[in-house]
Amino acid sequence: QVQLVESGGGLVQAGGSLRLSCAAPGSIFSINVMGWYRQAPGKQRDLVAAISSGGSTNYADSVKGRFTISRDNAKNMVYLQMNSLKPEDTAVYYCNAPRPPNGFKYAWGQGTQVTVSS
């Protein structure tokens, strides 16, 4: 199955920043919504941020004002700029394209680990 490739994670101190990248194997131009998700140990995978093909964005309340999602259709890339990181942001981060009501366009990739130390 086709997967996206996430990168850019790492270990950072609280208050720091990271920029995550998501590379798609083909064109994302026609994909309406791309999203970043995260899963902390023992918890379910949740949507963090989403961006439409027109550039509209939505964020989880916990990251509003700190995270910014963007997409570059020409490069088939989706990004997540994360600022003012908190220990509770520690998780594996994934990207995907949701297919309502409960599906996704791609198989889940390996994700990228983000660890925020206090």
Secondary structure as a PSIPRED ss2 file (coil, helix, strand):
# PSIPRED VFORMAT (PSIPRED V4.0)

   1 Q C   1.000  0.000  0.000
   2 V C   1.000  0.000  0.000
   3 Q E   0.000  0.000  1.000
   4 L C   1.000  0.000  0.000
   5 V E   0.000  0.000  1.000
   6 E E   0.000  0.000  1.000
   7 S E   0.000  0.000  1.000
   8 G C   1.000  0.000  0.000
   9 G C   1.000  0.000  0.000
  10 G E   0.000  0.000  1.000
  11 L E   0.000  0.000  1.000
  12 V E   0.000  0.000  1.000
  13 Q E   0.000  0.000  1.000
  14 A C   1.000  0.000  0.000
  15 G C   1.000  0.000  0.000
  16 G C   1.000  0.000  0.000
  17 S C   1.000  0.000  0.000
  18 L E   0.000  0.000  1.000
  19 R E   0.000  0.000  1.000
  20 L E   0.000  0.000  1.000
  21 S E   0.000  0.000  1.000
  22 C E   0.000  0.000  1.000
  23 A E   0.000  0.000  1.000
  24 A C   1.000  0.000  0.000
  25 P C   1.000  0.000  0.000
  26 G C   1.000  0.000  0.000
  27 S C   1.000  0.000  0.000
  28 I C   1.000  0.000  0.000
  29 F C   1.000  0.000  0.000
  30 S C   1.000  0.000  0.000
  31 I C   1.000  0.000  0.000
  32 N C   1.000  0.000  0.000
  33 V E   0.000  0.000  1.000
  34 M E   0.000  0.000  1.000
  35 G E   0.000  0.000  1.000
  36 W E   0.000  0.000  1.000
  37 Y E   0.000  0.000  1.000
  38 R E   0.000  0.000  1.000
  39 Q E   0.000  0.000  1.000
  40 A C   1.000  0.000  0.000
  41 P C   1.000  0.000  0.000
  42 G C   1.000  0.000  0.000
  43 K C   1.000  0.000  0.000
  44 Q C   1.000  0.000  0.000
  45 R C   1.000  0.000  0.000
  46 D E   0.000  0.000  1.000
  47 L E   0.000  0.000  1.000
  48 V E   0.000  0.000  1.000
  49 A E   0.000  0.000  1.000
  50 A E   0.000  0.000  1.000
  51 I E   0.000  0.000  1.000
  52 S E   0.000  0.000  1.000
  53 S C   1.000  0.000  0.000
  54 G C   1.000  0.000  0.000
  55 G C   1.000  0.000  0.000
  56 S C   1.000  0.000  0.000
  57 T E   0.000  0.000  1.000
  58 N E   0.000  0.000  1.000
  59 Y E   0.000  0.000  1.000
  60 A C   1.000  0.000  0.000
  61 D C   1.000  0.000  0.000
  62 S C   1.000  0.000  0.000
  63 V C   1.000  0.000  0.000
  64 K C   1.000  0.000  0.000
  65 G C   1.000  0.000  0.000
  66 R C   1.000  0.000  0.000
  67 F E   0.000  0.000  1.000
  68 T E   0.000  0.000  1.000
  69 I E   0.000  0.000  1.000
  70 S E   0.000  0.000  1.000
  71 R E   0.000  0.000  1.000
  72 D E   0.000  0.000  1.000
  73 N C   1.000  0.000  0.000
  74 A C   1.000  0.000  0.000
  75 K C   1.000  0.000  0.000
  76 N C   1.000  0.000  0.000
  77 M E   0.000  0.000  1.000
  78 V E   0.000  0.000  1.000
  79 Y E   0.000  0.000  1.000
  80 L E   0.000  0.000  1.000
  81 Q E   0.000  0.000  1.000
  82 M E   0.000  0.000  1.000
  83 N C   1.000  0.000  0.000
  84 S C   1.000  0.000  0.000
  85 L C   1.000  0.000  0.000
  86 K C   1.000  0.000  0.000
  87 P H   0.000  1.000  0.000
  88 E H   0.000  1.000  0.000
  89 D H   0.000  1.000  0.000
  90 T C   1.000  0.000  0.000
  91 A E   0.000  0.000  1.000
  92 V E   0.000  0.000  1.000
  93 Y E   0.000  0.000  1.000
  94 Y E   0.000  0.000  1.000
  95 C E   0.000  0.000  1.000
  96 N E   0.000  0.000  1.000
  97 A C   1.000  0.000  0.000
  98 P E   0.000  0.000  1.000
  99 R E   0.000  0.000  1.000
 100 P C   1.000  0.000  0.000
 101 P C   1.000  0.000  0.000
 102 N C   1.000  0.000  0.000
 103 G E   0.000  0.000  1.000
 104 F E   0.000  0.000  1.000
 105 K C   1.000  0.000  0.000
 106 Y C   1.000  0.000  0.000
 107 A E   0.000  0.000  1.000
 108 W C   1.000  0.000  0.000
 109 G C   1.000  0.000  0.000
 110 Q C   1.000  0.000  0.000
 111 G C   1.000  0.000  0.000
 112 T E   0.000  0.000  1.000
 113 Q E   0.000  0.000  1.000
 114 V E   0.000  0.000  1.000
 115 T E   0.000  0.000  1.000
 116 V E   0.000  0.000  1.000
 117 S E   0.000  0.000  1.000
 118 S C   1.000  0.000  0.000
